């Protein structure tokens, strides 16, 4: 199974990364699930940051997980 076959979704997070005094970072975003999944399917999320004009963004990859976490097939 290729990485693309195992991918079930993707998304991004953006927002205020540096917290204000006495507050947490304000990061928001969404994940789009790209196909129907059976009930109780476990998912593995992988994220990485990218610097873009105007700030940073976290890209997310959603994959089907096995009982140990990410499937490495």
C-alpha distances in whole Angstrom, upper triangle without the diagonal:
4,7,8,6,7,10,13,16,18,22,25,28,31,34,37,36,39,41,44,47,46,43,39,37,37,33,31,29,26,22,21,19,17,16,18,17,18,21,21,17,17,16,16,18,18,21,23,26,27,31,32,35,37,35,32,29,26,22,20,16,15,12,11,13,13,17,17,16,13,10,9,6
4,5,5,6,9,12,14,16,20,22,25,28,32,35,33,37,39,42,45,45,41,37,35,35,31,29,27,24,21,20,18,16,16,18,18,20,23,22,18,18,16,15,17,16,19,20,23,24,28,29,32,34,32,29,26,23,20,18,14,14,11,12,14,15,19,18,16,13,10,9,7
4,5,5,6,10,12,13,16,19,22,25,28,31,30,33,35,38,41,41,38,34,31,31,27,26,23,21,18,17,15,14,15,17,17,19,22,21,17,16,14,12,13,12,15,16,20,21,24,25,29,30,28,25,22,19,16,14,10,10,8,10,12,14,18,17,14,11,9,9,8
4,5,5,8,10,11,15,18,21,24,28,31,30,34,35,39,42,41,38,34,32,31,27,25,22,20,16,15,13,11,12,15,15,18,21,21,17,17,14,14,14,14,16,17,20,21,24,25,28,30,28,25,22,19,16,14,10,10,9,11,14,16,20,20,17,14,12,12,12
4,6,8,11,13,17,20,23,27,30,33,32,36,38,41,44,43,40,36,34,33,29,27,24,21,18,16,13,11,11,13,13,16,19,19,15,15,14,14,15,16,18,20,23,24,28,28,32,33,31,28,25,22,19,16,12,11,9,10,13,14,18,19,17,13,11,12,10
4,6,9,12,15,19,21,25,28,31,30,34,35,38,41,40,37,33,31,30,27,25,22,19,16,15,12,11,11,13,12,14,17,16,12,12,10,10,12,13,16,18,22,23,27,27,31,32,30,27,23,20,17,14,10,9,6,6,9,11,15,15,13,10,8,10,9
4,6,8,12,15,18,22,25,28,27,31,32,35,38,38,34,31,28,27,23,22,19,16,12,11,9,8,9,12,11,15,17,17,13,12,10,10,10,11,13,16,19,20,24,24,28,29,27,23,20,17,14,11,7,6,5,7,10,13,17,17,14,11,10,12,12
4,7,11,14,17,21,24,27,27,31,32,35,38,37,33,30,28,26,23,20,17,14,10,8,6,5,6,9,8,12,14,14,11,11,9,10,10,12,14,17,20,21,25,25,28,29,27,24,20,17,14,11,8,6,5,7,11,14,17,18,15,13,13,15,15
4,7,11,14,17,21,24,24,27,29,32,35,34,30,27,25,23,19,17,13,10,7,5,4,5,8,10,11,14,16,16,13,13,10,10,9,11,12,15,17,18,22,22,25,25,24,21,17,14,11,8,6,5,7,9,13,16,19,20,16,14,15,17,18
4,7,11,14,18,21,21,24,26,29,32,32,28,24,22,20,16,14,11,8,5,6,7,8,11,14,15,18,19,19,16,15,12,11,9,9,10,12,14,15,18,18,21,22,20,17,13,11,8,5,5,6,9,12,15,18,21,21,17,15,16,18,19
4,7,10,14,17,17,21,22,25,29,28,25,21,19,17,13,11,7,5,4,6,9,11,14,17,17,21,21,21,18,17,14,13,10,10,9,11,12,13,16,16,19,19,17,14,10,8,6,5,7,8,12,15,17,21,23,23,19,17,19,21,23
4,7,10,14,14,18,19,22,25,26,22,19,16,14,10,8,6,6,7,9,12,14,18,20,21,24,24,24,21,20,16,15,12,11,9,10,10,10,13,13,15,15,13,10,7,5,5,6,9,11,15,18,20,23,26,25,21,19,22,23,25
4,7,10,10,14,15,18,22,22,18,15,12,10,6,5,4,7,9,12,15,17,21,23,23,26,26,25,23,21,18,16,13,12,9,10,9,11,12,13,15,14,11,9,6,5,7,8,12,13,17,20,21,25,27,26,22,21,24,25,27
4,7,8,12,13,16,19,20,17,14,10,8,5,6,6,9,12,15,18,21,24,26,27,30,29,28,27,25,21,20,16,15,12,12,10,10,11,11,12,11,8,7,5,7,9,11,15,17,21,24,25,29,30,29,25,24,27,28,31
4,6,9,10,12,16,17,14,11,8,6,4,6,8,12,15,18,21,24,27,29,30,32,32,31,29,27,24,23,19,18,15,15,12,13,12,12,13,11,8,8,8,10,13,15,18,20,24,27,28,31,33,31,28,27,30,32,34
4,6,7,9,13,14,11,9,6,5,6,9,12,15,18,22,25,27,31,32,33,35,35,33,32,30,27,25,21,20,17,16,13,14,13,14,14,11,9,9,10,12,15,17,21,23,27,30,30,33,34,33,30,29,32,34,36
4,6,9,13,14,11,9,5,7,7,10,13,16,19,22,25,28,31,33,32,35,34,33,31,28,25,23,20,18,15,14,11,13,12,14,15,12,9,8,9,11,14,16,20,22,26,28,28,32,33,31,28,27,30,31,34
4,7,9,11,9,8,6,8,10,13,16,20,23,26,29,31,35,36,36,38,37,36,34,32,29,26,23,22,18,17,14,15,14,16,17,14,11,11,13,14,18,20,24,26,29,32,32,35,35,33,30,30,33,34,38
4,6,8,6,5,4,7,10,14,17,20,23,27,29,32,35,37,36,38,37,35,34,32,29,27,24,23,20,19,17,19,18,19,20,17,14,14,16,16,20,22,25,27,30,33,32,35,35,34,31,31,34,36,39
4,6,5,7,7,9,13,16,19,23,26,29,32,35,38,39,39,41,40,38,37,35,32,31,27,27,24,23,21,22,21,22,22,18,16,17,19,20,23,25,29,30,33,36,36,39,39,37,34,35,38,39,43
4,6,8,10,12,16,19,23,26,29,33,35,38,41,42,42,44,42,40,39,37,34,33,30,29,26,26,23,25,24,25,25,22,20,20,22,23,27,28,31,33,36,38,38,40,40,39,36,36,40,41,45
4,7,10,12,16,19,22,26,28,32,34,38,40,41,40,42,40,38,38,35,33,31,29,29,26,26,24,26,25,27,27,24,22,22,23,23,27,28,31,32,35,37,36,39,38,37,34,35,39,41,44
4,7,9,12,15,19,22,25,28,31,34,36,37,37,38,37,35,34,32,30,28,25,25,23,23,21,23,23,24,25,22,19,19,20,20,24,24,28,29,32,34,33,36,36,34,32,33,36,38,41
4,6,9,12,16,19,21,25,27,31,33,34,33,35,34,32,31,28,26,25,22,22,19,20,18,20,20,22,23,20,17,16,17,17,20,21,24,25,28,30,30,32,32,31,28,29,32,34,37
4,6,10,13,16,19,23,25,28,31,32,32,34,33,31,30,28,25,23,20,20,17,17,15,17,17,18,19,16,14,13,13,13,17,18,21,23,26,29,28,31,32,30,27,27,31,32,36
4,7,10,14,17,20,23,26,29,30,30,32,31,30,29,27,24,23,20,20,17,17,15,17,17,18,19,16,13,13,12,13,16,17,21,22,25,28,28,31,32,31,28,28,31,33,36
4,7,10,13,17,20,23,26,27,27,29,29,27,26,24,21,20,16,16,13,14,12,14,15,16,17,15,12,11,9,9,12,13,17,18,22,24,25,28,29,28,25,24,28,29,32
4,7,10,14,17,20,23,24,24,27,26,25,24,22,20,19,15,16,14,15,14,15,16,16,18,16,14,12,10,10,12,12,16,17,20,23,24,27,28,28,24,24,27,29,31
4,7,10,13,16,19,21,22,24,24,23,22,21,18,17,14,14,12,14,13,15,16,16,18,16,14,13,10,9,10,10,13,14,18,20,22,25,27,27,23,22,25,27,29
4,7,10,13,16,17,18,21,21,21,19,18,15,15,12,14,13,15,15,16,18,18,20,19,17,15,12,11,10,9,11,12,15,18,19,23,25,25,21,20,23,25,27
4,6,9,12,14,15,18,18,18,16,15,12,12,10,12,11,14,15,17,19,19,22,21,20,17,13,11,10,8,9,8,12,14,16,20,22,22,19,17,19,22,23
4,6,9,11,13,16,17,18,15,16,13,14,12,14,14,17,18,19,22,21,24,24,22,20,16,14,12,10,10,9,12,14,17,20,23,24,20,18,20,22,23
4,6,8,9,13,14,14,12,13,11,12,12,14,15,18,20,22,24,24,27,27,25,23,19,17,14,11,10,8,10,11,14,18,20,21,18,17,17,20,21
4,7,9,13,15,16,14,15,13,14,14,16,17,20,22,23,26,25,28,28,27,24,21,19,15,13,11,10,11,12,16,19,22,23,20,18,18,20,20
4,6,10,13,14,12,14,13,15,16,18,20,23,25,26,29,29,32,32,31,28,24,22,19,16,14,11,11,11,15,18,21,22,20,18,17,20,20
4,7,9,12,10,13,13,16,17,20,22,25,27,29,32,32,35,35,33,31,27,24,21,18,16,13,13,12,15,17,20,22,20,19,18,21,21
4,6,8,7,10,10,13,15,18,21,24,27,29,32,33,36,36,34,31,27,24,22,18,16,12,11,9,12,14,16,19,17,16,16,19,19
4,6,6,10,11,15,18,21,24,27,30,32,36,36,39,39,37,34,30,27,25,21,19,15,14,11,13,14,15,18,17,17,17,20,20
4,6,9,11,15,18,21,24,28,30,33,36,37,40,39,37,34,31,27,25,22,20,16,15,12,13,14,15,18,17,18,18,22,22
4,6,9,13,16,19,22,26,29,32,35,36,39,39,36,33,29,26,24,21,19,15,14,11,11,12,12,15,14,15,16,20,20
4,6,10,13,16,19,23,26,29,32,33,36,36,34,31,27,24,22,18,16,12,10,7,8,9,10,13,12,12,13,16,17
4,7,10,14,17,20,24,26,30,31,35,34,32,28,25,21,20,16,14,10,9,6,5,7,8,10,8,9,11,14,16
4,7,10,13,17,20,23,26,28,31,31,28,25,21,18,16,12,10,7,6,5,5,8,10,11,8,8,10,13,15
4,7,10,14,17,20,24,25,29,29,26,22,19,15,14,10,8,6,5,6,5,9,11,10,6,6,8,11,14
4,7,10,13,16,20,22,25,25,22,19,15,12,10,7,6,5,7,9,9,12,14,13,10,8,11,14,16
4,7,11,13,17,19,23,23,20,16,14,10,8,6,5,7,8,11,11,14,16,15,11,9,12,13,16
4,7,10,13,16,19,19,16,13,10,6,5,4,6,9,11,15,15,18,20,18,15,13,16,17,19
4,7,10,13,17,17,14,10,8,5,6,7,9,12,15,18,18,21,23,21,18,16,18,18,21
4,7,10,13,14,10,7,6,4,6,9,12,15,18,21,22,25,27,25,21,19,22,22,25
4,6,10,11,9,6,5,6,8,11,14,17,20,24,24,28,30,28,24,22,24,24,27
4,7,8,6,4,6,9,11,14,17,21,24,27,28,31,33,31,28,26,28,28,31
4,6,6,6,7,10,12,15,18,22,25,29,30,33,35,34,30,28,30,30,32
4,6,8,10,14,15,19,22,25,28,32,33,37,39,37,34,32,34,34,36
4,7,10,13,16,19,22,26,29,33,34,37,39,38,34,32,35,35,37
4,7,10,13,17,20,23,26,30,31,34,36,34,31,29,32,32,35
4,7,10,13,17,20,23,27,27,31,32,31,27,25,28,29,31
4,6,10,13,16,20,23,24,28,30,28,24,23,25,26,28
4,6,10,13,16,20,20,24,26,24,21,19,22,22,25
4,7,10,13,17,18,22,24,23,19,17,19,20,22
4,7,10,13,15,18,21,20,16,14,16,17,20
4,7,10,12,16,18,17,14,11,13,14,16
4,7,9,13,16,15,12,10,11,14,15
4,6,10,13,13,10,7,8,10,12
4,7,10,11,9,7,7,10,11
4,7,7,5,5,5,9,11
4,5,5,6,5,9,10
4,6,8,9,12,13
4,7,8,10,12
4,6,9,12
4,6,9
4,6
4
